Amino acid sequence: PQRKGSRGSRPPGLDKTAYAGRNVVERRFALAKQWRGIATRYDKHAITYRASVVLCAVIAWLQK
């Protein structure tokens, strides 16, 4: 049996609209990883971690 993509093309299951938004998501994760506590998930409780993620997102939004 042939493997997927063995003819030199991408596998047929690629969603082009989702793939186009991938760049935005990757940049947001890179920005969040600049914050040590978010990058290492340093907080003990999930609610505290979520609050720090929201704070990071608000600061990034305000800097735009």
C-alpha positions, -999 to +999 in steps of 0.1 A: +000+000+000+011+035-007+017+060+021-001+093+023+017+120+004+040+095-014+032+111-047+048+143-036+018+162-025+001+170+008-023+146+023-059+154+011-073+162+046-058+197+048-082+225+059-069+256+043-089+281+064-077+265+097-042+264+084-042+301+075-050+310+111-022+288+125+003+317+123-018+339+146-021+311+172+017+304+171+025+341+176+002+343+206+018+313+222+052+328+216+041+360+233+027+341+263+059+321+267+078+352+274+061+353+307+079+327+329+049+317+350+027+310+320+054+292+301+062+268+330+026+268+345+041+278+378+008+284+396-007+257+418-044+263+411-061+263+377-080+295+385-048+314+393-032+301+361-063+312+340-061+346+356-025+350+346-032+339+310-061+365+308-038+392+322-011+384+296-037+385+269-051+418+281-016+434+282-008+421+247-041+435+235-034+469+250+001+470+235-014+466+200 
